[in-house]
């Protein structure tokens, strides 16, 4: 068996790629983010009061949020639609911009770029040549050959004319233009948040978008396709994403992105769409009367009875994903705001923000939608937090468990682990030869017990044997856990 070269890169326990076998009471366990405050209620932006006055509240929505950090500034892009029930008012959708210094408190800058109802005092982004911005999700292009005038890019659904995704670019992220008049990707449905980015590990652009497919029973389902490009204009033949071992479920958004601390791993926070008929179970959910009114106004049961939540998936190649069946973020124990179709959509992008606990390390933050399809106010985004690298862990009970990796090689003279243990828990690490025998000085008995909770705890062995002596040599790692979680590890 050829050894896997992990070098000094961070390896997450989001899948069993490096695991050869588990022993005892241990499993890969999906973690759950913690809901925090509503950071962006989106109730006071330009034209919001106008929409209320014209009774556009039901279909006037905010959504498809993108967030990334650039230097000291957190940047947010989100779309706002006025899709009314009044035939005299035209359908319109704009791209908006907000920024923050901490990812928690946001401001709406006056950009002065687009006139709305006689004023340019708003945060609407200029989208030249795009009359209707459905899902423009910007990214900062990390391609070293990127033209400075095109340092921000995105794909966005074309409205009118030929169906497809248009390639757009900007020099500052605020004034956008088409890179090509016609769509550059045409095989898809595209009626959701479609994303693209520069994959620095493989030195190519990659895009992900929505399409429909027929399952084995010829039911129409929502799925995801992907393609790659060298220039952002010419794209490869699209491929369906594969989810080996996962049941067929309908996905709306995909939110796939290289994980910022380990970019060789793709992670995604797709929206799962579950369609249900009206029933006593639906009637028992929160806001029954809102469901009835939505069905009456829209004229279709699906809008009032379908439910959405957020899942987690990951991939090593961008095509074959491990998708966990249980929800990553549930609608939750609430009596309003989260159980409607359109709620619990995660933003695209992962950022780190300060913990609310004094002295605790920074956390990963996601922004998740709620308050969809309400008359009285527009959609809100609630912040959810999770420990760094904490999507999935190798979790062992009090009875203990262990796993052994496949043969691998590494570079470095130190080893760090991201782990969490109880007061009675512990973690030990053993380094073995490829046949499974402990190497002298690196046995589990020699390992200094790891106790506590840390993002990067150094692993030590008695007598301080030199890890550098094993560099490039095929080895196996044996992790022994008791009432503990292991999230990631690396050599450095």
C-alpha positions as semicolon CSV with decimal commas, in nm:
position;residue;x (nm);y (nm);z (nm)
1;X;0,000;0,000;0,000
2;X;0,145;0,335;-0,105
3;X;0,188;0,582;0,179
4;X;-0,019;0,904;0,172
5;X;0,209;1,207;0,183
6;X;0,050;1,461;0,418
7;X;0,366;1,672;0,448
8;X;0,300;1,946;0,704
9;X;-0,058;2,019;0,600
10;X;-0,346;2,025;0,844
11;X;-0,561;1,712;0,830
12;X;-0,923;1,721;0,949
13;X;-1,120;1,422;1,072
14;X;-1,415;1,516;0,849
15;X;-1,397;1,180;0,670
16;X;-1,221;0,845;0,689
17;X;-0,971;0,918;0,412
18;X;-0,672;0,865;0,642
19;X;-0,837;0,604;0,866
20;X;-0,771;0,236;0,813
21;X;-0,973;0,097;1,104
22;X;-1,166;0,198;1,415
23;X;-1,154;-0,006;1,735
24;X;-1,381;0,018;2,039
25;X;-1,649;0,276;2,108
26;X;-1,548;0,547;1,862
27;X;-1,703;0,705;1,553
28;X;-1,689;1,006;1,326
29;X;-1,947;1,244;1,474
30;X;-2,096;1,551;1,308
31;X;-2,080;1,851;1,541
32;X;-2,346;2,119;1,579
33;X;-2,287;2,496;1,561
34;X;-2,413;2,718;1,842
35;X;-2,672;2,986;1,756
36;X;-2,573;3,337;1,856
37;X;-2,732;3,679;1,803
38;X;-2,908;3,812;1,495
39;X;-2,631;4,019;1,343
40;X;-2,809;4,146;1,037
41;X;-3,187;4,185;1,052
42;X;-3,197;4,361;0,715
43;X;-3,497;4,568;0,814
44;X;-3,361;4,918;0,769
45;X;-3,197;4,923;0,429
46;X;-3,297;5,151;0,142
47;X;-3,650;5,111;0,003
48;X;-3,754;4,877;0,286
49;X;-4,023;5,118;0,405
50;X;-4,134;5,169;0,046
51;X;-4,184;4,795;0,011
52;X;-4,394;4,786;0,325
53;X;-4,606;5,078;0,209
54;X;-4,673;4,901;-0,120
55;X;-4,751;4,574;0,061
56;X;-4,467;4,389;-0,103
57;X;-4,355;4,226;0,222
58;X;-4,448;3,869;0,135
59;X;-4,213;3,836;-0,159
60;X;-3,966;4,118;-0,091
61;X;-3,674;3,916;0,035
62;X;-3,308;3,933;0,121
63;X;-3,087;3,637;0,065
64;X;-2,793;3,454;-0,089
65;X;-2,537;3,605;0,144
66;X;-2,162;3,587;0,075
67;X;-1,907;3,677;0,343
68;X;-1,528;3,682;0,334
69;X;-1,249;3,867;0,509
70;X;-1,003;4,089;0,328
71;X;-0,733;4,231;0,551
72;X;-0,900;4,388;0,854
73;X;-1,241;4,416;0,688
74;X;-1,520;4,159;0,674
75;X;-1,714;4,201;0,350
76;X;-2,073;4,094;0,296
77;X;-2,276;4,078;-0,024
78;X;-2,646;3,995;-0,030
79;X;-2,926;4,024;-0,280
80;X;-3,255;4,208;-0,224
81;X;-3,561;4,141;-0,434
82;X;-3,887;4,318;-0,488
83;X;-4,091;4,037;-0,636
84;X;-4,441;4,155;-0,557
85;X;-4,794;4,035;-0,596
86;X;-4,881;4,368;-0,761
87;X;-4,858;4,343;-1,140
88;X;-4,804;4,719;-1,164
89;X;-4,470;4,694;-0,981
90;X;-4,180;4,544;-1,179
91;X;-3,975;4,256;-1,044
92;X;-3,629;4,377;-0,948
93;X;-3,329;4,239;-0,763
94;X;-3,019;4,427;-0,651
95;X;-2,682;4,336;-0,502
96;X;-2,597;4,508;-0,174
97;X;-2,275;4,549;0,025
98;X;-2,206;4,571;0,399
99;X;-1,885;4,564;0,600
100;X;-1,760;4,501;0,950
101;X;-1,440;4,509;1,155
102;X;-1,537;4,209;1,369
103;X;-1,787;4,000;1,169
104;X;-2,054;4,072;1,430
105;X;-2,142;4,439;1,404
106;X;-2,217;4,543;1,047
107;X;-2,265;4,880;0,881
108;X;-2,430;4,971;0,552
109;X;-2,198;5,218;0,376
110;X;-2,340;5,480;0,143
111;X;-2,175;5,382;-0,186
112;X;-2,326;5,653;-0,406
113;X;-2,324;5,423;-0,708
114;X;-2,686;5,348;-0,797
115;X;-2,984;5,579;-0,786
116;X;-3,293;5,444;-0,617
117;X;-3,607;5,660;-0,600
118;X;-3,411;5,980;-0,658
119;X;-3,117;5,915;-0,427
120;X;-2,777;5,747;-0,438
121;X;-2,752;5,737;-0,059
122;X;-2,766;5,360;-0,038
123;X;-2,547;5,047;-0,031
124;X;-2,651;4,913;-0,372
125;X;-2,365;4,780;-0,582
126;X;-2,331;4,880;-0,948
127;X;-2,389;4,583;-1,182
128;X;-2,339;4,715;-1,534
129;X;-2,514;4,508;-1,797
130;X;-2,709;4,310;-1,536
131;X;-3,065;4,429;-1,497
132;X;-3,153;4,157;-1,247
133;X;-2,890;4,028;-1,001
134;X;-3,013;3,689;-0,887
135;X;-2,720;3,536;-0,703
136;X;-2,393;3,719;-0,762
137;X;-2,151;3,576;-0,502
138;X;-1,812;3,751;-0,524
139;X;-1,470;3,607;-0,444
140;X;-1,126;3,763;-0,437
141;X;-0,928;3,594;-0,713
142;X;-0,612;3,431;-0,579
143;X;-0,484;3,338;-0,926
144;X;-0,129;3,484;-0,944
145;X;-0,192;3,565;-1,312
146;X;-0,514;3,754;-1,243
147;X;-0,555;4,085;-1,422
148;X;-0,573;4,361;-1,154
149;X;-0,886;4,502;-1,317
150;X;-1,054;4,162;-1,263
151;X;-0,939;4,084;-0,910
152;X;-1,298;4,018;-0,798
153;X;-1,503;3,762;-0,991
154;X;-1,831;3,575;-0,974
155;X;-2,081;3,380;-1,178
156;X;-2,443;3,489;-1,177
157;X;-2,764;3,364;-1,331
158;X;-2,857;3,537;-1,654
159;X;-3,202;3,697;-1,649
160;X;-3,367;3,703;-1,986
161;X;-3,216;3,579;-2,310
162;X;-3,008;3,263;-2,310
163;X;-3,028;3,064;-1,987
164;X;-2,702;3,014;-1,800
165;X;-2,436;3,161;-1,577
166;X;-2,258;3,479;-1,680
167;X;-1,897;3,548;-1,581
168;X;-1,861;3,890;-1,419
169;X;-1,564;4,080;-1,275
170;X;-1,476;4,395;-1,084
171;X;-1,165;4,591;-0,990
172;X;-1,300;4,690;-0,648
173;X;-1,588;4,453;-0,572
174;X;-1,842;4,736;-0,606
175;X;-1,872;4,805;-0,978
176;X;-1,928;4,492;-1,186
177;X;-1,936;4,414;-1,556
178;X;-1,973;4,107;-1,774
179;X;-1,655;3,937;-1,891
180;X;-1,851;3,793;-2,184
181;X;-2,195;3,891;-2,306
182;X;-2,329;3,537;-2,335
183;X;-2,344;3,285;-2,048
184;X;-2,030;3,077;-2,000
185;X;-2,211;2,780;-1,839
186;X;-2,545;2,674;-1,987
187;X;-2,613;2,319;-1,862
188;X;-2,820;2,368;-1,547
189;X;-3,123;2,518;-1,373
190;X;-2,923;2,786;-1,185
191;X;-3,222;2,900;-0,977
192;X;-3,030;2,924;-0,649
193;X;-2,697;3,057;-0,518
194;X;-2,438;2,948;-0,775
195;X;-2,075;2,987;-0,670
196;X;-1,726;2,987;-0,822
197;X;-1,374;3,034;-0,684
198;X;-1,003;2,997;-0,755
199;X;-0,873;2,659;-0,634
200;X;-0,511;2,734;-0,547
201;X;-0,429;2,371;-0,467
202;X;-0,514;2,255;-0,818
203;X;-0,455;2,591;-0,989
204;X;-0,792;2,614;-1,161
205;X;-1,128;2,784;-1,124
206;X;-1,417;2,571;-1,005
207;X;-1,791;2,642;-1,017
208;X;-2,091;2,477;-0,848
209;X;-2,454;2,525;-0,946
210;X;-2,805;2,381;-0,924
211;X;-2,960;2,134;-1,168
212;X;-3,250;1,887;-1,168
213;X;-3,222;1,510;-1,219
214;X;-3,448;1,205;-1,227
215;X;-3,404;0,949;-0,950
216;X;-3,456;0,573;-0,993
217;X;-3,834;0,623;-0,967
218;X;-3,823;0,908;-1,222
219;X;-3,898;1,171;-0,960
220;X;-3,754;1,514;-1,035
221;X;-3,488;1,605;-0,778
222;X;-3,262;1,903;-0,713
223;X;-2,890;1,833;-0,729
224;X;-2,554;2,000;-0,786
225;X;-2,312;2,007;-1,079
226;X;-1,954;2,129;-1,107
227;X;-1,700;2,222;-1,375
228;X;-1,347;2,364;-1,391
229;X;-1,178;2,634;-1,600
230;X;-0,835;2,782;-1,661
231;X;-0,958;3,128;-1,762
232;X;-1,306;3,164;-1,607
233;X;-1,459;3,180;-1,956
234;X;-1,415;2,831;-2,100
235;X;-1,547;2,557;-1,871
236;X;-1,515;2,179;-1,875
237;X;-1,800;1,937;-1,931
238;X;-2,020;1,954;-1,618
239;X;-2,017;1,666;-1,369
240;X;-2,276;1,570;-1,111
241;X;-2,158;1,565;-0,753
242;X;-2,151;1,215;-0,609
243;X;-2,244;1,126;-0,251
244;X;-2,141;0,758;-0,206
245;X;-2,352;0,591;0,061
246;X;-2,589;0,886;0,104
247;X;-2,958;0,863;0,022
248;X;-3,106;1,078;-0,250
249;X;-3,213;1,411;-0,105
250;X;-3,289;1,745;-0,263
251;X;-3,029;2,019;-0,230
252;X;-3,083;2,387;-0,299
253;X;-2,767;2,586;-0,233
254;X;-2,433;2,404;-0,214
255;X;-2,194;2,661;-0,053
256;X;-1,886;2,459;-0,151
257;X;-1,552;2,625;-0,076
258;X;-1,194;2,513;-0,002
259;X;-1,152;2,506;0,376
260;X;-0,939;2,808;0,457
261;X;-0,702;2,623;0,694
262;X;-0,672;2,310;0,480
263;X;-0,751;2,412;0,120
264;X;-0,695;2,060;-0,015
265;X;-1,032;1,977;0,147
266;X;-1,358;2,114;0,009
267;X;-1,640;2,176;0,255
268;X;-2,001;2,263;0,178
269;X;-2,306;2,373;0,377
270;X;-2,587;2,282;0,136
271;X;-2,951;2,361;0,199
272;X;-3,164;2,048;0,220
273;X;-3,515;2,086;0,080
274;X;-3,784;1,849;0,213
275;X;-4,120;1,861;0,038
276;X;-4,421;1,746;0,240
277;X;-4,801;1,749;0,186
278;X;-5,032;1,931;0,424
279;X;-5,091;1,709;0,727
280;X;-5,151;1,711;1,102
281;X;-4,771;1,706;1,143
282;X;-4,740;2,025;0,939
283;X;-5,023;2,186;1,135
284;X;-4,831;2,117;1,456
285;X;-4,531;2,320;1,340
286;X;-4,489;2,687;1,440
287;X;-4,680;2,964;1,259
288;X;-4,959;2,755;1,110
289;X;-5,162;3,060;1,009
290;X;-4,863;3,205;0,823
291;X;-4,839;2,881;0,626
292;X;-5,204;2,900;0,534
293;X;-5,174;3,262;0,420
294;X;-4,865;3,190;0,212
295;X;-5,041;2,901;0,039
296;X;-5,346;3,120;-0,027
297;X;-5,146;3,413;-0,166
298;X;-4,906;3,210;-0,378
299;X;-5,161;2,954;-0,489
300;X;-4,945;2,650;-0,423
301;X;-4,923;2,419;-0,123
302;X;-4,550;2,352;-0,159
303;X;-4,445;2,702;-0,052
304;X;-4,627;2,659;0,279
305;X;-4,540;2,300;0,361
306;X;-4,183;2,244;0,239
307;X;-3,910;2,273;0,506
308;X;-3,538;2,353;0,472
309;X;-3,229;2,304;0,688
310;X;-2,850;2,301;0,649
311;X;-2,629;1,995;0,599
312;X;-2,252;1,942;0,595
313;X;-2,048;1,773;0,324
314;X;-1,679;1,744;0,238
315;X;-1,461;1,623;-0,047
316;X;-1,100;1,558;-0,140
317;X;-1,148;1,601;-0,516
318;X;-1,440;1,844;-0,550
319;X;-1,668;1,584;-0,712
320;X;-1,709;1,294;-0,468
321;X;-1,847;1,419;-0,138
322;X;-1,919;1,265;0,197
323;X;-2,255;1,412;0,289
324;X;-2,374;1,353;0,644
325;X;-2,739;1,253;0,659
326;X;-2,833;1,437;0,975
327;X;-2,875;1,812;0,977
328;X;-2,574;2,031;1,055
329;X;-2,808;2,315;1,157
330;X;-3,169;2,234;1,250
331;X;-3,457;2,486;1,250
332;X;-3,446;2,449;1,628
333;X;-3,660;2,480;1,940
334;X;-3,843;2,796;1,847
335;X;-4,202;2,910;1,805
336;X;-4,145;3,134;1,505
337;X;-3,895;3,247;1,241
338;X;-3,717;2,921;1,150
339;X;-3,956;2,650;1,027
340;X;-4,064;2,797;0,692
341;X;-3,940;2,708;0,346
342;X;-3,648;2,946;0,295
343;X;-3,526;2,944;0,656
344;X;-3,191;2,795;0,770
345;X;-2,996;2,876;0,452
346;X;-2,626;2,921;0,534
347;X;-2,420;3,195;0,372
348;X;-2,130;3,118;0,137
349;X;-1,797;3,166;0,309
350;X;-1,640;3,090;0,649
351;X;-1,481;3,355;0,870
352;X;-1,330;3,362;1,218
353;X;-1,476;3,590;1,484
354;X;-1,397;3,655;1,849
355;X;-1,553;3,429;2,107
356;X;-1,809;3,571;2,346
357;X;-1,623;3,395;2,628
358;X;-1,338;3,601;2,766
359;X;-1,001;3,439;2,703
360;X;-1,139;3,179;2,462
361;X;-0,989;3,147;2,111
362;X;-1,159;3,273;1,795
363;X;-1,439;3,065;1,646
364;X;-1,566;2,990;1,298
365;X;-1,877;3,188;1,206
366;X;-2,161;3,113;0,964
367;X;-2,463;3,337;0,895
368;X;-2,794;3,153;0,866
369;X;-3,125;3,290;0,738
370;X;-3,454;3,303;0,924
371;X;-3,787;3,494;0,906
372;X;-3,855;3,394;0,546
373;X;-4,188;3,475;0,379
374;X;-4,311;3,706;0,655
375;X;-4,543;3,994;0,581
376;X;-4,439;4,223;0,863
377;X;-4,062;4,231;0,813
378;X;-3,788;4,091;0,596
379;X;-3,543;3,809;0,637
380;X;-3,280;3,811;0,912
381;X;-2,942;3,642;0,944
382;X;-2,837;3,482;1,270
383;X;-2,474;3,413;1,350
384;X;-2,375;3,054;1,433
385;X;-2,037;2,960;1,576
386;X;-1,825;2,647;1,587
387;X;-1,476;2,572;1,712
388;X;-1,203;2,603;1,451
389;X;-1,177;2,276;1,249
390;X;-1,481;2,154;1,441
391;X;-1,714;2,025;1,169
392;X;-1,663;1,656;1,255
393;X;-1,465;1,474;1,522
394;X;-1,341;1,127;1,598
395;X;-1,551;1,089;1,914
396;X;-1,487;0,824;2,179
397;X;-1,707;0,744;2,478
398;X;-1,597;0,695;2,839
399;X;-1,532;0,332;2,749
400;X;-1,267;0,450;2,506
401;X;-1,179;0,379;2,146
402;X;-0,898;0,416;1,898
403;X;-0,823;0,432;1,529
404;X;-0,520;0,356;1,317
405;X;-0,433;0,549;1,004
406;X;-0,330;0,418;0,668
407;X;0,045;0,440;0,598
408;X;0,150;0,803;0,560
409;X;0,458;1,022;0,544
410;X;0,503;1,364;0,702
411;X;0,743;1,657;0,729
412;X;0,832;1,831;1,053
413;X;0,974;1,787;1,401
414;X;0,654;1,862;1,601
415;X;0,300;1,726;1,607
416;X;-0,007;1,926;1,710
417;X;-0,365;1,811;1,770
418;X;-0,698;1,993;1,799
419;X;-0,888;1,799;2,066
420;X;-1,142;1,824;2,347
421;X;-1,153;1,592;2,650
422;X;-1,363;1,572;2,963
423;X;-1,222;1,589;3,318
424;X;-1,196;1,209;3,304
425;X;-1,093;1,196;2,937
426;X;-0,760;1,175;2,761
427;X;-0,586;1,135;2,426
428;X;-0,266;0,947;2,346
429;X;-0,083;0,914;2,014
430;X;0,138;0,627;1,902
431;X;0,358;0,618;1,593
432;X;0,395;0,275;1,436
433;X;0,582;0,119;1,149
434;X;0,375;0,013;0,847
435;X;0,327;-0,332;1,001
436;X;0,165;-0,186;1,312
437;X;0,453;-0,219;1,561
438;X;0,520;0,082;1,787
439;X;0,840;0,265;1,697
440;X;1,093;0,293;1,982
441;X;1,014;0,593;2,199
442;X;0,680;0,663;2,025
443;X;0,450;0,404;2,184
444;X;0,117;0,500;2,347
445;X;0,274;0,424;2,684
446;X;0,554;0,670;2,608
447;X;0,309;0,943;2,501
448;X;0,249;1,216;2,757
449;X;-0,125;1,208;2,824
450;X;-0,320;1,488;2,656
451;X;-0,577;1,638;2,892
452;X;-0,795;1,945;2,846
453;X;-0,931;2,126;2,541
454;X;-0,701;2,292;2,288
455;X;-0,686;2,395;1,922
456;X;-0,315;2,317;1,886
457;X;-0,168;2,110;2,168
458;X;0,181;1,979;2,111
459;X;0,211;1,600;2,139
460;X;0,508;1,488;2,349
461;X;0,667;1,155;2,428
462;X;0,889;1,067;2,724
463;X;1,261;1,120;2,667
464;X;1,179;1,357;2,377
465;X;1,253;1,132;2,079
466;X;1,322;1,318;1,756
467;X;1,027;1,328;1,516
468;X;1,253;1,467;1,245
469;X;1,423;1,126;1,226
470;X;1,094;0,980;1,096
471;X;1,042;1,248;0,831
472;X;0,958;1,096;0,492
473;X;0,941;0,745;0,639
474;X;0,610;0,555;0,594
475;X;0,441;0,523;0,934
476;X;0,099;0,469;1,086
477;X;-0,057;0,679;1,360
478;X;-0,261;0,521;1,637
479;X;-0,489;0,759;1,829
480;X;-0,636;0,636;2,159
481;X;-0,925;0,845;2,301
482;X;-1,130;0,826;2,619
483;X;-1,434;1,055;2,652
484;X;-1,274;1,288;2,400
485;X;-1,300;1,435;2,051
486;X;-1,018;1,470;1,799
487;X;-1,084;1,728;1,526
488;X;-0,755;1,769;1,340
489;X;-0,380;1,714;1,355
490;X;-0,068;1,825;1,176
491;X;0,310;1,796;1,174
492;X;0,515;2,112;1,152
